[in-house]
Amino acid sequence: MTHVPRLVIAAPASGSGKTTVATGLMRAFTDAGLTVSPHKVGPDYIDPGYHALATGLPGRNLDAYLCGPDRIAPLFLHGAAGCDLAIVEGVMGLFDGASGQGELASTAHVAKLLRAPVVLVVDASSQSRSVAALVHGFASWDPEVRVAGVILNKVGSDRHEALLREALGESGVPVLGVLRRAPAISVPSRHLGLVPVAERRTDALDSVEAQAEQVRASCDLDALLALARSTPPLPGPAWEPPPSAAVPGSPVIAMAGGPAFTFSYAEHTELLTAAGAQVVPFDPLHDESLPPGTSGLVIGGGFPEVYAPELSANEPLRTAISELAASGAPLVAECAGLLYLARSLDGKPMCGVLDADARMSERLTLGYREAVALTDNSLALAGTRVRGHEFHRTVTTPGAGPSPAWGVTHPQRAVEGFTQGGVHASYLHLHWAGAPELARRLVANAAEPRLTGREMYALDVDR
């Protein structure tokens, strides 16, 4: 049994101020000398960047759809090991989860799996006494979810605060903070949410500091910490990257980063390392060559559409990536990576690895997906089943290659993505902690040709 003091910061709906409060609390408690472990419910990549800036530790995701409910507490304990406090920012409204699947992957679901109290952040800007009915409803909806406090956000005046506190006095749910409207600390957004930290680090740090100052001035930090410390121990053990059969040498896996490719889960690097790889980051905006000795490549999500001219202008790197693909080395690309490997993006030449063109679209594609690998490839064996997530405003023509990456559950299409040689490119974002064999197979493929067929088979079946 492991005891990690913890809080879940939730809200009745998106836009209520969860990120402001959660990030502000993370920074305020870090400034007070505590080691704070930051977590985010769901598949979001951007908020964890702000969490990491606030705490100095990797922001980690807890997604019961992508990783399975049984892995949520172990992943939490893995990320929070040695920490004094863990703060978990929720997603959407408290009870909103995977569409059509009940509570699965909702903030409430994760709170129950973590046996953690919920602090509800309420946008009180357009209500007074009605706030009590709203809080009562959320607190009583599911008896297994403990709504243990309220933080009122966007409160207009002392009189407004008094009315809200009077109404909530009869609810039985204590008010643990009251934040006034503060437009100066707002964080800029664009077509897929907040602008990532990597694109505005100095301004982002100023925002985080302002959020922390507002939280310190407006919230009862002692009461919140006491609430976090009232949580029961969680049964272990913590998740760890599973050990892998040894591969010859330490194949270098280059991992794209920088402002254009900011979407990655911390566990991916940990899994690749545990599988025997040497993971080396590089920035496609500035590096004109791949890391020395690169024998495999991972290009995750991000915003290549914002940097298409700069990415296109880096012709030496585009050529190096094309040559690596032609060699048969494993290249795994998700969403932004798919766009970068295409022939063009919004008319700008990209790597030309895939016989496809990409462009921005007005339509948002968003949702969880179930998928199955249709053929043996550099990432998965045929028949491997995974759960993933799509989130983009781009399209490719064609939408899938002659050998698609996945068969998918989707209302408009049955197949998705591209496989050719060692290339696996898809719009689907995966959390490899939910399918650790993917990282192991990628590293095994990067170790070729030193592996014999029999050794590759052993790595595939030893999962």
C-alpha positions as CSV (number, residue, x, y, z in Angstrom):
1,M,0.0,0.0,0.0
2,T,1.3,3.4,-0.9
3,H,0.0,6.7,0.4
4,V,0.3,9.7,-2.0
5,P,-1.7,12.8,-0.9
6,R,-3.9,13.7,-3.8
7,L,-6.6,16.0,-5.2
8,V,-8.7,15.9,-8.4
9,I,-9.5,19.3,-9.8
10,A,-12.8,19.0,-11.8
11,A,-15.6,21.2,-13.1
12,P,-19.2,21.0,-14.3
13,A,-18.1,21.8,-17.8
14,S,-15.2,22.8,-20.0
15,G,-14.2,26.4,-19.8
16,S,-14.8,26.7,-16.0
17,G,-11.2,27.3,-15.1
18,K,-9.8,23.8,-14.3
19,T,-6.5,24.5,-15.9
20,T,-6.0,27.9,-14.2
21,V,-6.8,26.4,-10.8
22,A,-4.9,23.1,-11.2
23,T,-1.8,24.8,-12.7
24,G,-1.9,27.6,-10.1
25,L,-2.2,25.0,-7.2
26,M,0.7,23.0,-8.6
27,R,3.0,26.0,-8.8
28,A,1.8,27.4,-5.4
29,F,2.5,24.2,-3.6
30,T,5.8,23.7,-5.4
31,D,6.9,27.2,-4.4
32,A,6.0,26.3,-0.8
33,G,8.6,23.5,-1.0
34,L,6.5,20.5,-1.8
35,T,7.4,18.1,-4.6
36,V,4.2,18.0,-6.7
37,S,3.3,15.3,-9.2
38,P,1.2,16.7,-12.0
39,H,-1.4,14.6,-13.8
40,K,-4.1,15.1,-16.5
41,V,-7.2,13.0,-17.1
42,G,-7.7,12.1,-20.8
43,P,-5.5,12.3,-23.9
44,D,-4.6,16.0,-23.7
45,Y,-1.0,16.8,-24.5
46,I,-1.0,20.6,-24.0
47,D,-2.1,21.0,-20.4
48,P,0.6,18.6,-19.1
49,G,3.2,21.0,-20.7
50,Y,2.0,23.8,-18.4
51,H,1.9,21.4,-15.5
52,A,5.5,20.4,-16.1
53,L,6.4,24.1,-16.2
54,A,4.7,24.6,-12.9
55,T,6.2,21.7,-11.0
56,G,9.5,20.8,-12.8
57,L,8.3,17.2,-13.2
58,P,6.8,15.5,-16.3
59,G,3.1,16.1,-16.8
60,R,1.5,12.6,-17.0
61,N,-1.8,11.5,-18.5
62,L,-4.4,9.2,-16.9
63,D,-6.6,7.8,-19.6
64,A,-8.8,4.8,-18.7
65,Y,-9.9,4.3,-22.3
66,L,-6.4,4.3,-23.8
67,C,-4.6,2.4,-21.0
68,G,-7.5,0.5,-19.4
69,P,-9.0,1.2,-15.9
70,D,-6.7,-1.4,-14.2
71,R,-3.6,0.7,-15.2
72,I,-4.7,4.0,-13.8
73,A,-3.7,3.6,-10.2
74,P,-0.3,2.0,-11.1
75,L,0.5,4.7,-13.7
76,F,-0.4,7.3,-11.0
77,L,1.8,5.7,-8.5
78,H,4.6,5.5,-11.0
79,G,4.4,9.2,-11.8
80,A,4.0,10.3,-8.2
81,A,6.7,8.1,-6.7
82,G,8.6,10.1,-4.0
83,C,6.3,13.1,-4.3
84,D,4.6,15.0,-1.4
85,L,1.4,15.8,-3.3
86,A,-0.3,14.9,-6.5
87,I,-2.7,17.1,-8.3
88,V,-4.9,15.6,-11.1
89,E,-6.6,18.0,-13.5
90,G,-9.8,16.6,-14.9
91,V,-11.2,16.7,-18.4
92,M,-14.4,18.3,-19.7
93,G,-17.3,18.1,-17.1
94,L,-16.8,15.8,-14.1
95,F,-19.0,13.0,-15.5
96,D,-18.1,13.3,-19.2
97,G,-16.3,10.3,-20.6
98,A,-15.9,8.2,-23.7
99,S,-19.0,8.7,-25.9
100,G,-21.6,6.0,-25.4
101,Q,-19.6,4.1,-22.7
102,G,-21.0,5.5,-19.5
103,E,-18.4,6.8,-17.0
104,L,-15.4,5.2,-18.8
105,A,-12.4,7.7,-18.9
106,S,-14.3,10.5,-17.2
107,T,-12.8,12.5,-14.4
108,A,-15.3,10.9,-12.0
109,H,-14.1,7.4,-13.1
110,V,-10.5,8.3,-12.6
111,A,-11.3,9.9,-9.2
112,K,-12.9,6.7,-8.1
113,L,-10.0,4.5,-9.3
114,L,-7.6,6.8,-7.4
115,R,-9.9,7.0,-4.3
116,A,-9.3,10.7,-4.5
117,P,-11.4,13.7,-3.3
118,V,-12.8,16.1,-6.0
119,V,-12.5,19.8,-5.8
120,L,-15.1,21.3,-8.1
121,V,-14.2,24.5,-10.0
122,V,-17.4,26.5,-10.7
123,D,-17.7,29.4,-13.1
124,A,-19.9,31.6,-11.0
125,S,-19.9,34.6,-13.3
126,S,-23.6,34.4,-14.2
127,Q,-25.3,33.0,-11.1
128,S,-25.8,33.5,-7.4
129,R,-28.1,31.2,-5.3
130,S,-28.4,28.7,-8.1
131,V,-24.8,27.7,-7.5
132,A,-26.0,25.7,-4.5
133,A,-28.3,23.6,-6.7
134,L,-25.6,23.0,-9.2
135,V,-23.1,21.9,-6.5
136,H,-25.7,19.8,-4.8
137,G,-26.4,18.0,-8.0
138,F,-22.8,17.2,-8.7
139,A,-22.1,16.1,-5.2
140,S,-25.1,13.8,-5.0
141,W,-25.1,12.3,-8.5
142,D,-22.7,9.4,-7.8
143,P,-22.2,8.5,-4.1
144,E,-18.8,6.9,-4.9
145,V,-17.5,10.3,-6.0
146,R,-16.5,12.5,-3.1
147,V,-17.0,16.2,-4.0
148,A,-15.2,17.6,-1.0
149,G,-14.9,21.2,-1.8
150,V,-15.7,24.0,-4.3
151,I,-13.5,26.8,-5.8
152,L,-15.6,29.6,-7.2
153,N,-14.1,31.2,-10.3
154,K,-14.9,34.5,-12.2
155,V,-16.5,36.1,-9.2
156,G,-17.4,39.7,-9.9
157,S,-17.4,41.5,-6.5
158,D,-17.5,41.2,-2.7
159,R,-21.3,41.3,-2.8
160,H,-21.4,38.5,-5.4
161,E,-19.0,36.4,-3.3
162,A,-21.2,36.9,-0.2
163,L,-24.3,35.7,-2.1
164,L,-22.5,32.6,-3.4
165,R,-21.1,31.7,0.1
166,E,-24.5,32.2,1.7
167,A,-26.1,29.9,-0.8
168,L,-23.4,27.2,-0.5
169,G,-23.5,27.4,3.3
170,E,-26.4,25.0,3.2
171,S,-24.9,22.6,0.7
172,G,-22.5,20.8,3.0
173,V,-19.7,21.4,0.5
174,P,-17.1,23.9,1.8
175,V,-15.9,26.8,-0.3
176,L,-12.1,26.4,-0.5
177,G,-11.4,29.3,-2.8
178,V,-12.8,32.3,-4.6
179,L,-11.1,33.6,-7.7
180,R,-12.0,37.0,-9.2
181,R,-12.0,37.6,-12.9
182,A,-8.4,38.0,-14.1
183,P,-8.1,38.4,-17.9
184,A,-4.4,39.3,-17.6
185,I,-3.5,35.6,-16.9
186,S,-5.5,34.1,-19.8
187,V,-3.5,31.7,-22.0
188,P,-3.8,32.1,-25.8
189,S,-5.6,29.4,-27.8
190,R,-6.0,28.4,-31.4
191,H,-7.6,25.6,-33.5
192,L,-6.8,22.7,-31.2
193,G,-6.7,24.4,-27.8
194,L,-4.1,26.3,-25.8
195,V,-0.8,27.2,-27.5
196,P,1.8,24.7,-26.2
197,V,4.5,25.8,-23.7
198,A,7.3,25.1,-26.2
199,E,6.0,27.9,-28.5
200,R,5.8,30.6,-25.8
201,R,8.0,29.4,-22.9
202,T,8.7,32.8,-21.4
203,D,5.2,34.1,-21.6
204,A,3.9,30.7,-20.4
205,L,6.1,30.9,-17.3
206,D,4.7,34.3,-16.6
207,S,1.2,32.9,-16.9
208,V,1.9,30.1,-14.6
209,E,3.4,32.5,-12.0
210,A,0.3,34.7,-12.3
211,Q,-2.0,31.7,-11.8
212,A,-0.1,30.7,-8.7
213,E,-0.2,34.2,-7.3
214,Q,-4.0,34.3,-7.8
215,V,-4.4,30.9,-6.2
216,R,-2.3,31.8,-3.2
217,A,-4.3,34.9,-2.6
218,S,-7.7,33.3,-3.2
219,C,-7.6,29.7,-2.0
220,D,-7.2,28.0,1.4
221,L,-4.0,26.1,0.7
222,D,-3.9,24.6,4.2
223,A,-7.4,23.2,3.9
224,L,-6.6,21.9,0.4
225,L,-3.4,20.2,1.6
226,A,-5.2,18.7,4.6
227,L,-7.9,17.3,2.2
228,A,-5.2,15.8,0.0
229,R,-3.6,14.2,3.0
230,S,-6.9,12.7,4.2
231,T,-6.8,10.2,1.3
232,P,-6.4,6.5,1.9
233,P,-3.4,4.5,0.7
234,L,-3.5,3.0,-2.8
235,P,-2.7,-0.7,-3.3
236,G,0.5,-1.2,-5.3
237,P,2.5,-1.9,-7.2
238,A,3.4,1.1,-9.3
239,W,3.6,0.6,-13.0
240,E,7.0,0.1,-14.5
241,P,8.1,-0.3,-18.1
242,P,8.1,-4.1,-18.6
243,P,11.6,-5.6,-19.0
244,S,12.5,-6.7,-22.5
245,A,14.6,-9.4,-24.0
246,A,18.0,-8.0,-24.8
247,V,18.6,-6.6,-28.3
248,P,22.1,-6.3,-29.8
249,G,23.6,-2.9,-29.0
250,S,21.5,0.1,-28.1
251,P,19.7,1.2,-31.3
252,V,19.3,4.9,-31.5
253,I,15.7,6.0,-31.7
254,A,15.4,9.6,-32.8
255,M,12.4,11.4,-31.3
256,A,11.1,14.6,-32.9
257,G,10.5,17.5,-30.6
258,G,10.7,21.3,-30.6
259,P,7.8,23.7,-31.2
260,A,6.3,21.8,-34.1
261,F,6.1,18.4,-32.5
262,T,5.1,18.8,-28.8
263,F,2.7,15.9,-28.4
264,S,4.3,12.9,-26.6
265,Y,3.6,10.9,-23.4
266,A,6.5,10.6,-21.0
267,E,6.0,6.9,-20.8
268,H,6.9,6.4,-24.4
269,T,10.5,7.4,-23.8
270,E,10.6,5.2,-20.7
271,L,9.2,2.2,-22.6
272,L,11.7,2.6,-25.5
273,T,14.6,2.9,-23.0
274,A,13.5,-0.1,-21.1
275,A,13.3,-2.0,-24.4
276,G,17.0,-1.3,-25.0
277,A,16.9,1.8,-27.1
278,Q,18.9,5.0,-26.7
279,V,16.3,7.8,-27.2
280,V,17.7,11.0,-28.7
281,P,15.5,14.1,-29.2
282,F,15.9,16.4,-32.2
283,D,14.1,19.4,-33.5
284,P,13.0,19.3,-37.2
285,L,12.7,23.1,-37.3
286,H,16.4,23.6,-36.6
287,D,18.4,20.3,-36.9
288,E,19.6,19.7,-40.4
289,S,20.5,16.0,-39.7
290,L,19.2,13.1,-37.7
291,P,21.2,12.2,-34.5
292,P,24.3,10.1,-35.3
293,G,23.6,6.4,-35.6
294,T,19.8,6.8,-35.9
295,S,18.2,3.4,-36.7
296,G,14.6,4.3,-35.9
297,L,12.4,7.4,-35.8
298,V,9.4,8.5,-33.8
299,I,7.5,11.6,-34.9
300,G,4.5,12.3,-32.6
301,G,1.8,14.9,-32.8
302,G,1.9,18.7,-32.8
303,F,1.4,21.6,-35.1
304,P,3.4,21.2,-38.3
305,E,0.7,23.2,-40.1
306,V,1.8,26.3,-38.1
307,Y,5.4,25.7,-39.1
308,A,5.0,24.3,-42.6
309,P,7.2,26.9,-44.3
310,E,10.1,26.4,-41.8
311,L,9.8,22.6,-42.0
312,S,9.8,22.7,-45.7
313,A,12.8,25.0,-45.8
314,N,14.9,22.4,-43.8
315,E,15.6,20.4,-46.9
316,P,18.7,18.6,-45.6
317,L,16.6,17.0,-42.8
318,R,13.8,16.1,-45.1
319,T,16.2,14.3,-47.3
320,A,17.8,12.5,-44.4
321,I,14.4,11.3,-43.2
322,S,13.5,10.2,-46.7
323,E,16.7,8.2,-47.0
324,L,16.2,6.6,-43.6
325,A,12.7,5.5,-44.7
326,A,14.2,4.1,-48.0
327,S,16.6,2.0,-45.9
328,G,13.8,0.1,-44.3
329,A,14.4,1.4,-40.8
330,P,11.3,1.7,-38.7
331,L,9.6,5.2,-38.8
332,V,6.5,5.6,-36.6
333,A,4.5,8.8,-37.1
334,E,1.3,9.9,-35.4
335,C,-0.9,12.7,-36.7
336,A,1.6,15.6,-37.1
337,G,4.2,13.1,-38.0
338,L,1.9,11.7,-40.7
339,L,1.7,15.2,-42.2
340,Y,5.4,15.7,-42.1
341,L,6.1,12.4,-43.9
342,A,3.5,13.3,-46.6
343,R,4.5,14.7,-50.0
344,S,3.2,18.2,-49.1
345,L,1.3,20.1,-46.4
346,D,-0.8,23.0,-47.5
347,G,1.2,23.1,-50.7
348,K,4.6,23.1,-49.0
349,P,7.0,20.2,-49.8
350,M,7.5,17.8,-46.9
351,C,9.5,14.6,-46.6
352,G,7.8,12.8,-49.5
353,V,8.0,9.5,-47.8
354,L,4.2,8.9,-48.3
355,D,2.4,9.2,-51.6
356,A,-0.1,11.6,-50.0
357,D,-0.8,15.3,-49.7
358,A,-2.1,17.0,-46.5
359,R,-4.0,20.2,-46.0
360,M,-5.9,22.1,-43.3
361,S,-9.6,21.6,-43.1
362,E,-12.5,23.4,-41.4
363,R,-13.7,20.1,-39.9
364,L,-12.5,19.0,-36.5
365,T,-12.0,15.2,-36.3
366,L,-12.1,14.2,-32.6
367,G,-12.8,11.0,-30.7
368,Y,-11.6,7.7,-29.3
369,R,-11.1,4.8,-31.7
370,E,-10.7,1.1,-31.5
371,A,-8.2,-0.2,-34.0
372,V,-6.7,-3.4,-35.3
373,A,-3.4,-3.9,-37.2
374,L,-4.2,-5.3,-40.6
375,T,-0.7,-6.5,-41.4
376,D,2.6,-7.2,-39.7
377,N,4.5,-3.9,-39.6
378,S,7.3,-2.1,-37.7
379,L,5.0,-1.2,-34.8
380,A,2.5,-4.1,-34.5
381,L,1.8,-7.7,-35.5
382,A,-1.3,-8.3,-37.6
383,G,-4.3,-8.7,-35.3
384,T,-2.9,-6.5,-32.6
385,R,-5.8,-4.5,-31.1
386,V,-5.3,-1.1,-29.6
387,R,-7.3,1.9,-28.5
388,G,-6.4,5.4,-29.7
389,H,-7.6,9.0,-30.1
390,E,-7.9,11.4,-33.0
391,F,-7.7,15.1,-32.7
392,H,-7.0,17.2,-35.8
393,R,-8.2,19.7,-38.4
394,T,-6.3,18.3,-41.3
395,V,-7.0,15.7,-44.0
396,T,-4.8,13.7,-46.3
397,T,-5.4,12.6,-49.9
398,P,-5.7,9.7,-50.0
399,G,-6.8,9.0,-46.4
400,A,-5.1,5.6,-46.4
401,G,-2.5,3.8,-48.4
402,P,-2.6,0.5,-50.3
403,S,-1.5,-1.2,-47.0
404,P,-3.4,0.8,-44.3
405,A,-2.0,1.1,-40.8
406,W,-5.3,0.2,-39.0
407,G,-8.8,-1.1,-39.4
408,V,-10.8,1.4,-37.2
409,T,-14.2,1.9,-35.7
410,H,-15.2,5.1,-37.3
411,P,-18.5,6.3,-38.7
412,Q,-17.0,7.4,-42.1
413,R,-14.2,5.0,-42.8
414,A,-13.0,1.4,-42.1
415,V,-9.3,1.8,-42.6
416,E,-6.8,4.5,-41.7
417,G,-3.1,5.4,-42.2
418,F,-0.2,4.0,-44.2
419,T,2.4,1.2,-43.9
420,Q,5.2,0.7,-46.4
421,G,8.6,-0.8,-45.7
422,G,9.4,0.2,-42.1
423,V,7.0,3.2,-42.1
424,H,3.9,3.2,-39.9
425,A,2.0,6.5,-40.2
426,S,-1.4,7.2,-38.9
427,Y,-3.7,9.9,-37.4
428,L,-4.2,7.7,-34.4
429,H,-2.6,8.8,-31.1
430,L,-1.7,5.8,-28.9
431,H,-0.6,5.6,-25.3
432,W,2.0,2.9,-25.4
433,A,1.5,2.1,-21.6
434,G,-1.7,0.5,-22.8
435,A,0.1,-1.7,-25.3
436,P,3.8,-1.9,-24.2
437,E,4.6,-4.5,-26.9
438,L,4.5,-1.7,-29.5
439,A,7.6,0.0,-28.1
440,R,9.4,-3.4,-27.8
441,R,8.6,-4.3,-31.4
442,L,9.8,-0.9,-32.6
443,V,13.1,-1.2,-30.8
444,A,13.5,-4.8,-32.1
445,N,13.0,-3.6,-35.6
446,A,15.5,-0.7,-35.1
447,A,18.1,-3.3,-34.0
448,E,17.9,-5.1,-37.4
449,P,19.7,-6.5,-39.3
450,R,21.6,-7.8,-36.3
451,L,18.5,-9.8,-35.2
452,T,17.8,-13.2,-36.8
453,G,14.3,-14.1,-37.8
454,R,14.1,-16.5,-34.8
455,E,15.2,-13.7,-32.4
456,M,12.6,-11.4,-33.8
457,Y,9.9,-14.0,-33.3
458,A,11.0,-14.5,-29.7
459,L,10.7,-10.7,-29.1
460,D,7.2,-10.7,-30.6
461,V,5.9,-13.6,-28.6
462,D,7.6,-12.6,-25.3
463,R,5.2,-9.8,-24.4
